[in-house]
Amino acid sequence: MRPTRYPPELRRKALDLLADGEPVKRVAVALGLSDQTIYQWRRRHLPHLSRGAQPSTGTDLRAARRRIAELESELAALRRATDLLRDVVSPKGDSRQCT
């Protein structure tokens, strides 16, 4: 028996839905395909999803880069403050006795 050929548009739609995070079962029901067909397409065309990783979007990446820049800026400010405070002498003098 020869495997059924599906139109490329149908495959693309299924893969797009998977890439958007839709579960295989829901995609299969929505498009009238078998789960196994969807799993095969996913394994063949979206290997990063087959390993269980979620796709990242450009928006996620931009937000992550923005947050990294904020954290680096905060870290630089803390390092400058630490350097400045390291040289500061207590206004009361050193009250600890040397032993």
Residue pairs with C-beta under 8 A, 6 or more apart in sequence:
6 33
6 37
10 31
10 33
11 41
11 45
13 31
14 27
14 31
14 33
14 38
14 41
15 41
15 42
15 45
15 46
17 26
17 27
17 30
17 31
18 24
18 27
18 38
18 41
18 42
18 46
18 49
19 46
19 49
19 55
21 54
21 55
24 35
24 38
24 39
24 42
25 35
27 33
27 38
28 34
28 35
28 37
28 38
42 49
42 50
43 50
46 55
48 55
49 55
